[in-house]
Amino acid sequence: MIVTQRNIGRNAAAPYISPQGALAEATALLATQPEAALARAEAILNRARGLPPAELLACQALRRLGRPKAALPRLVALARSQPHIPAVLWELAQAASETGDIRTAIAALENLTRQQPSVASGWFLMAKALRKAGREKDGWRADLSGVHASSHDPELLKAAMAMNEGRLDEAGTILKARLGRMPDDPPGIRLLGEIHWRRGDMTEALELVERAVALAPGFDLARDFLIRLLLQTNRLSEALDHATILQHSPLKSPGHDLLMASVLVRLGDQERAGEIYRRLLAHQPEQPQVWQNLGHVLKTLGRQAEAVHAYRQAVKHQPTMGEAWWSLANLKTVKLDADDIAAMERALVALEPDAEERREDVFHLHFSLGKAHEDRKDHAASFDHYDRGNRLRRSMVLHDADVFSAEIAATADCFTAAFITERGEGGCPAPDPIFIVGLPRSGSTLVEQILSSHSRVEGTMELPDMMMMASRLQSRVDEGEFPDFRSMIAALTPADRLRLGEEYIERTRVHRRTDRPLFIDKMPNNWQHVGLIRLILPHAKIIDARRHPMSCCFSGWKQHFARGQTFSYDLTDIGRYYRDYVALMADYDAAAPGAVHRVIYENMVQDTEQEIRRLLDYIGLPFEQACVEFYNNDRAVRTASSEQVRQPIFTAGMEQWKQYEPWLEPLAEALGPLVESYPDLPSDIVS
C-alpha cells in the first residue's frame, strides 16, 4: 500500500494496522470474547474479502457463539479452497458434528487424519463421529489410532517417565497444565488417574479413568485399567460389564481373556473362568501362568487330579515358578517327593542371581520345601524353610502389632453394653447374612461347608465388603472429621445404620447364585467388626470359629496366604493377634451375651453331630443330615482347606504343632496363659 499525505490525514487518530496485525488482535479475543472476535474478523473480510485466516476465525467465533449452522456452509466453501489446512478441516468437522451433518464431519476428519496421523485429537473426534453414524467398530478403531498417536506425544512421554521414576508431583503438574489446555484428552486423563492410584487416592483415580473411558470407549488400555481398579474396590458387577465390552475389541488380545477370567473368578464363576484358560492353552500350551490359573480354578472346584496336572504343567514350563510349587504343596493331600525337593532346590539356586527381584518365587519355594520336608517327618529342615519363607515375606509387608492392638482396644472401649443399649433400634432388618469369623486355619472352612450343605444356606466366599465399609468409616477419623473411633460410631444415626446395612446386602448380592434365603460371608478378619455388624445388620448371625491357640497360630504361620493376613509371618505377631482377637470377642460376649455363637474346633471334631445341632439351633434352622455329610457337598471352595473339607472329619492335624514345639517358644510367650486355659479364658482377659 502507498502511504500518501491524504492517507495520513484521514487516519491521524488511528494508526494503520495491517490485515495480519488485525487478525492477530482478533484471534486473541476468540477464547474470551468470541462476539468481538467475530466483529473484528468480519471487518477484516470487508477490507480483504475471502482472506482464508479471517474466514476461519469468523467461523470459529460463530461456533463458539452457538451458531454452528451459520458457520457450516462457510467452512465447507473454505475447505474446498483450502483442503490442506488442518485447522480448517478440524473446525469443519466440529461444526458439522454439532449440526448433525455426520457425513460431512467424517469426510473432513478422514482428510485430517490422513494429513496428520500423529495428532491424537483428530482420531478421537473421528471416533465420536463414527459412533454417531452407527459405525461402532470403526469408531473403536479410531480410538485405538488416537491412543497409538498419543504414545508418541512428547508431553505425555515426559509425564509418564516422571511417574515411573516416582516423581508423581512433577508428572501431575505436567498433566494438569495439559488438561487445562485440552480438557477432553483421554490419554492425559487416564495417566493422571494412574498417578492418583499410585498415591493411594482410589476415588479420584476411578473418576478420572472412568472419564477417559467415557470420552474414548475404544481406549482398551484405559478400560483394562478401569477393570483392575473396580476389582480392587470390589465393584464386581461393573468390572464384569467392562470386561464383557473389552471382549469385543477389534484388537484381539489374550490379555482381555485373562482379565475376564480374573473377574469371573472373583465372582465365583469358576467354570467359565476355566473354559477361558483351557481355550488359551489349546492355542498356546506353553504358558505357565495360565496353567497355574487353571490349577487354582480346578482346585476350587474340587477336581484335584486335574489341578495337580495343571500345576505340574506350570512348573514344567517354568521350574522357578514358586507360586505353582506352593499351589501343589498347598493342596494338603498332595505329598511332594524327593524329585520335587531336588527340583525346588535347583530352582532356588537358579534364582540366586535375581533373588531380590524374584523374592515372591523365593519365599513360595521355601514354604513349599517346608511342606515337603514336613510330609517326610524332617521337622528341623521343615521349620528352617518355613522360617526362611516367613522372614522374607515379613520383610515385604507392613504390620505394626502395637498399632493394631491399640485399634482393637479402641473398638472394645466403644462397644460396651451401655453404648450398645444407647444406640437402640436401627440398621437393616435383613436376616440373610451369616458371618463366620476368627483366625485363618481355625476350622472356619469346615463350619462353612457344614452350613452350606443345609438347604436354606448358600455358601459364597470370603467377602471383603464389610472390611471395606469399616475402612471407609475409619478414614473419617483418620482424616480428622471425628476425634476418635467411638465418636465416629456414635454419630451414626438410625438412618445411617439402615443405609450401611442395605449397602452391604446390595454389595454382596452379586455373589448369590441361588434362591436360598441365607448366605455365608466367611471373611475371618470380620471379628474386628462384630460391633459394627450388629449395629447395621442386627439380625445377622455371627459365628466365631476357634481353635487351640498353638495349633491355630502355627498352622497360620506355615501357611502362605495370597493376601491380607500380614500378621501371620512372624510367630510373635501372630500370637499377639490371637490375643487381641480373643480379648475383643470376650469383651463383646460381655457387652452382648449370646449375640455371637462360638464353635470350638476340637469339640466339632470329637462330637460332630451335637455341635452341628447347636450351630443350627443358634441360626434357627432345622437339623438336616446333609450337614453331617458335608463332605458330599461339591460346591466350590477357595480356601487352603478346600481338599480337607471334602473328606470326613479327621484328627490327624490337631497336634501337628507339637512336632515343632522346640522352635515355637516366641509363639508360646506371645500367647501367654491362653495356651493352658484353652478353651476357657485366663482371668486377665475375662476381667
N, C-alpha and C positions, 0 to 999 in steps of 0.2 A: 504494500500500500504506500502511495506517495503522500507524504505529510505536507500540507500547504498551510499558508497563513490562515486561510479560511477555516481549515480543519481545526487549527489550534484555537482560533477564536470561538468556534462553535462548541468545543468541548473543554473550555478552560476550566470548568468546575469539576469535570470527571475525566481523569486521565484515561487514555486509550488502554484497553485490555484486549489482548489477542484472544481469538476463539479458544486456544489451548488453555490460556490462563483462566478464562471464564469457565471453561469446562472443569478445570481443577477445583475452582471455588464451588461450583455446583455439586460436584461429586462429594466434596467434604460435607455437604449438608444432607446427603442421602439417608444416612443412618438415623439421624435425629430429627430432621425437618424435611421429610420427603416432599411435602407440598411446595416448599420453597425451592427444592432441587428441581422439581418438575417445571416450575415457572422459569427458572434460570435456563433449563435445557431447551424449553420452547423458545425463549428469547434468542438463544444461540442459533437455533434452527431457522428462526426468522431471518437471521443475518447470513447463515451458511446452510442453506436448505440441503437436507439429505446427509449432513455430516454424520457418519456412522457412530462415532462415540457419543455424540449428543442424542442421537435417536435411541441408542441403547440406554443411556441414562434416563431419558424420558420414560421408556418402557419399564425400567427398574423402579422408578418412582411411582408409576401408575400401579404396579403390582403391590408395592408396599402400602399404597393408599387403599388397597382392597378393590382395585379396578382391573383385574387381570383380563376381563373381556375387552376392555379398551386397548390393552397392551398387545393382545394376541395377534391381530392382523398386522400390526406394525412390525412385530417380531418375525412373523412369517416372511414378510417382504424383506426385512433386514437379513434374515438367514439366507434368502435366495442370493442376495448380492454379496454377502459376507459368509460363505459356507465354511470357512476355515478358522473362524474366530470362536474359540471355545466359550468365551463369556456370553456370546450371542446364543449359542446352542443351549447353554445352561439356562439362561433366562427364558428362552422359548419353551424348554421342557417344563420349567416351573409353572409358567403361565398356562400352558396347555393342560397340564395336570390339574391345576386349580379350577379350570373351566370345564373339566370333564372330557377334553379332547385327547383321550389317551393315545390314540393312534399317532397324532402329531407329536406328543410327548415322547413316545417310544422311538419314533423315527429320529428325533433330534438327539436323543440320548445314545442311540446306536451310532450316529455320526460322531458324537462327542467322545464316546469310549474308544472308537477306532482311532481317533486322533490322540487321545490321552489315556491309554490303557493303564497307566501307573497312578492315575488320580482316583482314589477310592470313592470320593463323594459322588462322582458320576455313576459308578456302578450301583451304589446304594439307592440313588434316586431312580435308576432304571428298574431296580428290583421292585420298588414300590409301584411304579407304573405298570410293570408286567403283571403284578398281582391284581391290580385294579382291572386289568384286561382279562383276568381269569387264567393267566398263564403261570400257574403256581410253580411248576418245576423250573421254568425259565427264570422266574423271579429268584428262586433258591440259588440257581447257578450264578445269577448276577451278584447276589450277596456274597457268594463264595469268591467271585472275582474281586469284589471290593475288599474282602479280608486279605486276599493274596496281595493286592496292590498296597494295602496298609502295612504289610510285612516289610516293605522297603522304605517306609516313611522315616526319615532321619530323626524327627522329633519323637516318634513312638519308640524307635530303637534306642534312643538316648534314655528315655524314661524306663524302658524295660531293663536296660543294662543297670541303671541305678537301683532299681527294685531288686534285681537278682543279686546285687552286691550288698544288699542290706541298707542302702541309702534311701529309706522309704520317704522321708520328708522331701528330699530333693526330687524324687520321682513324682510325688504328689503335687509339688509346686508346678512342675512342667505340665502335668496333665490338667490341673485346674486352670492354668493360663490358656491351654489349648481349648478346653471346653468352654471357656469364656468367649472364644472366637468361633468355635464350632460346637455348639451345644448339643447337636444331634449326631455326634461322631461315635458310632458303635464300638470300634476298637479302642478308642480312648476311654470310653465309659467302662468297658469290660476290664481294661488294665487298671483303672482307678479302683474298680471293685476288688480286684485281686490285692491291691495294696491295703485296702481296708481289712480284707480277710487275714492278711499276714499280720496286721496289727491286732487282730482278735475282735474286730468290730463286725460281727456277723450280720447284724441288722442292716447296716449301711452297705455292706458287701452284697447282700441279697438284693437290695433295692436297685443298686447300680447294675448288677448283672442281669436282673430281670428287665431293666430298661433297655440294655443293649440288645437283648433277645427280641424285645418288642419292636425296636427300631429296625432290626435286621433278622427276621425269623430264620433266614438261611445261614446265620452265623453259627456253624456247627460247634466250633470251639467254645463259644460263649455258652451255648446250650449244654454242652458237656460239663463245663464248669458249674453251671447253674444246678444241674442234676446232683453233682457232688456236694454242693452247698446244701441242697434240700435234704440229701441223705444225712448230712452232719447235723441238721436241725430236726431230723425225724419227720419231715413233711413228705411222707412216703407216697401218698396219692398223687401229689403234684410231681414228684420225681418220676413216677410211672408214666404220667401224661407226657412229660417232656421226653422221656426215653422212648416212648412209642413214636413220637414225632421224629426223633432222630433216626429211627429205623428206616424212615422213608427218604433219607437224604440221597440226592443223586450221586454224592461222593461216598461210595460204599467203603466201610471200614470195619474190620473185626473189632476195633475198639468200641464201636457203637453196640455191637452184640454183647461184648463183655460187660459194658455198663448196664445194659438192660438186665443181664443175668444177675448183676450185683443188686439191682433194685428188687428183682423177684425174690432173691434170697432173703433180703431184709423184710419182704412182705410175707415170707413163709411159703412161697410158691416154689418149692424145691424141684418139683417135677419139670416145670417149664424151664427153669434155670439149667437143669441137667440136659434137657434137649438142646439148648443153645451150645453148651460146652461140647456135647457129642458131635454136633454139626460142624463146629470149628475144628475139632480134632480129626474128623473124617477128611477134611480138606488139607490139613496140615498137622500131622500127628506129633511132630517133634516140638511140642510146646509144653514145657514143664509146668508153667504157671497154670495153664488151662487144665492139665491133668490134675494138679493139686486142687483146683477149684471144684472139679468134678468129684474128686475124692471127698471133699467136705460135704457136698450135696448127698452123695451116696451114703456116707456115714450117718447124716441126719435122718435119712430115710430108712436106716436100719439094714441097708444092703451091704453088709460088712465085707464079704468076699470081693465084691466089685470095688468097694472103697480101697481095700488093700491093693488090688491090682492097679488102680489109678495112682495111688501114692507111689507104688513101686515104679510105675512108668515115669513119674515126675523125677525121682532120684536117679533113674536110669539115664534120662536125658540131661540131668544136671545134678551130679553127685554131691555138690556142695550146697544143695538147697536145704538149709537147715529146717525150715518150717515143714517141708514134706516129711523129713525124717521124724520130726516131733509128732506130726499128724499120725504117722504109723504107730509110734510108741504110745500116743495118747488114746489109741483105740482100747487100751487097757486089757483087752482079751488077746491082743497080739503080743508075742514074745520075739524080740529081736535076737538073732543068733550070733555066733562068733563071726561069721562072714559080714554080718551087718555092722558089728562093732568095729571090725577092721576097716570097713568102707568108711565109716564115720570118722575114725581116727585119721585115715588118709585125707579126708575132706578137711579136717582141722589143720593139718599140715599144709594143704594146698591154699588155705585161706590166710595163712600167717602173713604173707606179704601185704595183704589188703585187709588185715584184721580190723583196723579202725573203721574203714568204710563198710565192712561186711559184719558188723557186730551182731546184727539180728540173726544171721546164719550161724555165727559162732555160739551165741547163747542157746539157740534152739538145739544145736548139736550137743551141747553139754547137758541140757535137760534130757535129750534122747538117750545119751550114753548113761545118764543117771538111772533112767528107767531100765535100760538093757542090763546093766550090772545088778540092779535090784532084782530083776527076774532071775538072775543067775546066783542070787544069795551072796554076792560080793558087796556087802553093805558099806565097807570102807571106801571102795572105789566108787560105789554109787553115790555116797554122800559127797565125796570130793567133787564129782561132776555136777551134782545138784548145787553145791555151794558155789562153784565157779560160775555156773549159769546164772544163779541168783545175784551174785555180786556184780556181774556185768550188767544184768538187766536193771539192778537197783541204781547203777550209775547213770542210767538213761531216763529215769522217771523222777518226778517231783512228788515227794510226800514228806510232810512235816508232822510228825506224831504229836508234838506239843500243841501245834495249832489245831490239829484235828480234835484232840482231847478237849481243848477249850471250847470248840464249837459244839461238841456233844454235851458238855456241861451246861452251856447256854441253852441248849434245847431242853435239857432236863429241868432247868430252872424255870423255863417258860411253861411247860405243860404240867403244871401242878393240878391237884384235884380242884382247888379253888378257881384257878384260871379256866379250867375246862367247864366248870359249873357256870361261871360268869358268861361264857360265850353263849349258852342257851342253845335253842334250836337253830338249825341252819344247814347249809350245804345241799348237795344234790341227793335226793332220796333214792336214787337208783341202787338196787341191791346187787347189781351184776358182778362187781369185781371181787375176786378172792386174791389177796396178796400173800405170797409166800416169801418170808424174809429170813434173814440170818446171815451166816457166813457162807461163802462158796465151800463146797465139799462137806456140807453139813447134813446131807440127806434130803435137800430141798427138791432135787430132781425126782427122787423116789416118791415124795409126797405129791408132787405134781402129776406123776404118772398114775398114781393111785386115784387121785381125784378126777383126772381127765378120762379115766375109764368109766366114770359114772355117766349115765345117760343125760344128766342135766348140766354137765360141766364141760366146757371147752378149754383145752389147753392151748395156749398161744406160745409165748416165749418170754425171755427176759426183756421186758418193755422199758425203754428209757424215759418214758413220758413224765412219770411222777418226779423223777430226779431232775429233769429239765425244768419242770414247773417250779420246783423248790429252789433250784439255782436262780431262776429268774426273780423269785421273791427275795432271795438273799442279796441279789445285786442291788436292790433298792436300799439295803443297809450299806453295802459297800460303796455306793455312790453318794451316800450322805443324806438320803431322803429321810431315813429314820436313824436314831442314835444306836439302836441295838435290835437284835432279833426279836425279843419279846414285844417291843413297842410296834414293830412291823406287823407281827402276827395279830396283836391286839387291835390294830387299825382295820383289819379285815371285817367288813360289815357282813351281815347275813346274805346280802345280795352278792357281795364279792365271793363269798364261800360257795354260793349256788353256782355262780358263773364259773369258778375254778373247777368245781366238781363236774359240771356239764362239759367243760373243755376237756377234762381227762377222758370222759366217756366218748366224746366225739373223736379225740385224737387216736384212741385205741380201737375204734370201730373197724378200721382198715384191716386189723388182724383177725377179725372174727369171720369165720367161714361157714358156720353152722347156725341153726336157729336155737341152739341150747341157751337157756336163759342166763347162765352164769359162765364167767370166764376167769382164767388164772393169769395173773401177772407175777412172774417168778423172778423179778429183779431182786437179788438178795440184799443189795445195798439199801433197799427201801426201809430197812429197820431204822434208819436215821430219820425217817419222815412219818413214823406211825402217828404222831400227834397231828400233823397236817392232814394225813389221810382221814383221820376220824373227824376233823373239822369240816372237810369239804365233801366227804363221802361217808356220812355217819352210819350207813347200813352195810358198808363193805365189810368183808371178813378179813382178818389178819391172822396168819398162821406163822408162828416162829419155829423154824426147824433148827434144832440144836443138837450138837454132837460133842462128845468128850473134848475138852479144850486141846489136849496134846494131840489127839488123833486128828481133830479138825484142822488145827493150825499147821501141823506137819504136812498133812495132805495138801493143804493150800499152798504151802511154801514150795513143795516139789512139783506143783502144777503150774506150768506157764499159761497165763490167761491172755487171750488175744487183746483185751483192752480193759481198762477201768480199775483193776484191782492193784493199785500202786503200792498198797501197804504190804503186799504178800511176798516181797522179795528180800525180806530181812526177818530173821527169827524174832528179834526183839520187837520190831514194828508190828508184826502180825499178832504177837502175844498181847501187846498194848491195845491193838484194835479189838481183839476179842474181849478184853476187859471193858473197854468203852461200850461195846455192844451189850454185854451182859448188864452193865450198870444202867444204861439208858432203858433197857427193857424192864429191869427191876423197878426203876422209878415210874415207868408208865403203868406197870402192873399195880403199883400202889395208888397211882392217881386215877386209874380207870379199871378197877378189878373186873376180870372176865372179858375185857374187850379183845384181848389177844389170846389165842389158843396156842399152847406150846406142844410141840411134838419132839419128844426125846428120841433120838435116832436108835439108841440101844434098846429102848422099850419097843419101838416099832419092829426091830429085828427079832426080838425074843417073843413077842406076843402080838403078831401082826394083825389078826382079825380084831382083837379087842381094841387096839389102838385105832384101827380104821373106823370102828363103830363110834368111838369117842370123837374122832375127827368129823365124821358125817353128822353126828348129833349137834356139834357146835355150829356147823353150817346150816343145819336144819333140813338135811336130806335123808331120805330113807336108805337103809343098807341095800347094797347090790353086790352080788357075788363077783361081778366083773372087777370090782375094786380090789378084791383079794387076788384075783388072777390078772393083775395089771400087766404082767409080762407078755400077755397075748395082745396087748394094745399096739397096733402098728403105726401109731401117729409119729410124726417127725419130732425128733429130739435133738436139740442143737448143743447141749452142754457136754462137759467132759465125761459125764456119767451115762452117755447115750446108750452104750452097749450093756452096761451093768443093769439098767432098769428094764432091759428086755429079757432078763432072766429072773427066776425066783430069788427071793432074798437069801443072801449068804453072809456068813460072819467072818470070812477069811481076812477082810481088810480092817477089822475093828481094832486089832492090836498091832498093826504093822509098825507103828511109831516106835514100839519098844525095841525093835531091832536096831534103831538108830539112837537110842537113849544116851549113849556115851557122848554124842555130839550135840545134844539138844538142851544143854544147860541154859543158854541165853533165853530160849523159849520158856522153859520152866520158871526161870526167875521173873520174866515179864508177866507170866500168868499168876504167879504167887499162889495164894490159898485156893484159887479156883480149881486147881488140879485135884486137890484132896477132897474138897467139898462136893464136887460134881456128883449128881445133877443138882444138888442143893446149892445155895449161895452162901459164901462166907459172910460173917457178921459185918465186915466193913462195907460190904455192898448193900446188904439188906437194910442196914441202918441209914 
